[in-house]
Amino acid sequence: MTYPEAVSFLFEAFPVFHISGKDAYKPGLRNIQLLMQHLDNPHKGFKIIHVAGTNGKGSVSHSLAAILQISGYKTALFTSPHLVSFTERIRVNGVPASEDFISNFITVHKSFLLELKPSFFEISVAMAFLYFQACGVEWAVIETGLGGRLDASNVVIPEISVITSIGLDHTDLLGNTLEQIAFEKAGIIKPNKPVVVGEMDKNSLSVIEKIAGEKNSHCFYAPNHFRILNCKVFDLYQEIQLENIVNSQKFLYRLDLLGSYQLKNILTVLTTLQQCQNINNVNNHNISEALMKVCPLTGLKGRWQLLSKNPVVICDIGHNEQGMRENLKQLLSMNFSRLHIVLGFAKDKDVNSILSMMPKQAIYYFTAAQSIRAMNPNTLYQLAKHFQLEGSVFPEAKDAISHARKNADPSDVIFIGGSAYLVGELLAGSIF
């Protein structure tokens, strides 16, 4: 079986979340446990940092992987979804998994997979763990797919767990309140293993601290350990001065991740490194070097990514209320003549809550990714009208972006977002 055949088989034979939505979600660990037994438990051969959260988990995971890699560890990284190629999900020292490994995995285990009928994500997790074992990795940073407690990645016993943030997303699967979602995310906490928590509301934090206490897990709230003293934003990086609250030691880092929300993420990253007892080679020089080149080291894309200048074109995969709020805060702090927003959403998102905070002075281009989960742009347009948002409908994203670029003056800003899959198509080169 060739690599294209293997990937087609995965997408066609098993339920995929970004295509089928919640119908692809198979809560529980039975399938992944059977997969691990079938593969002789490859996930037990390396140390793990397990990362969950509504927003920020991708950036935190990539940053931790970059630092471990620069510090000399053979480092694995598992993330989802992929933006361009399936191999992006599975990386070792920043290099995507080989296509030969993936095609061979499907060829060898096809019969077992058809019999077990796991989800696309469960297969991805199992494949990643086997690949990491084959590559002889020392550390693996594992990002949850959806939730935590019932997520397939939760089969691992990590050295430390990380919960980056809690927000209202996937409420049809995880719960309708922040407390319910916090409960699901906190399911990754393991007995006698520490957990680091990023900035969040008091009620969510209380839920996580309660569960950590029940599991005898020491809970470290990142904003109690580090704080931002100053930040300067430049074209290609932001310079951040921080202080260790405990000992008043100060640090100066340059981040190639330009989103203002990265200020919260860096506190979580540093607290995780500080509290993970088995990371011995990391020092401040390694942290500083890694943070300046997270993107080239790990292949991170789609996080406040600058695509061009004159006009400035930015894309970001933030696709829920919490993520979009952070994006808008940064967008509206910029200097521009006019703001153009190319917008598309999945149809199962709480779009009204996002549209209610979108700036009325912007020019909108309503569109959709090429996915059956994508909201019809005409529907989005009608919803947007209730919030006095003006714009035009473009059934194809490439036309929306083309019109935005034609209409924009050099002093304008174009923002493309609302859907990770829309950004994925953009970065694949098919619509930009």
Secondary structure by P-SEA (a helix, b strand, c coil): ccaaaaaaaaaccccccccccccccccccaaaaaaaaaaccccccbbbbbbbcccaaaaaaaaaaaaaaaaccbbbbbbcccccccccccccccccccaaaaaaaaaacaaaaaaacccaaaaaaaaaaaaaaaaccccccccccccccccccccccccbbbbccccccccccccccaaaaaaaaaccccccbbbbbccccaaaaaaaaaaaaaacbbbbccccccccccccccccbbbbbbbcccccbbbbbbbcccccaaaaaaaaaaaaaaaccccccccaaaaaaaaacccccccccccccccccccbbbbbccccaaaaaaaaaaaaaccccbbbbbbbbccccaaaaaaaaccccbbbbbbcccccccccaaaaaaaaaaacbbbbbbccaaaaaaaaaaaccccbbbbbcccaaaaaaaaacccc
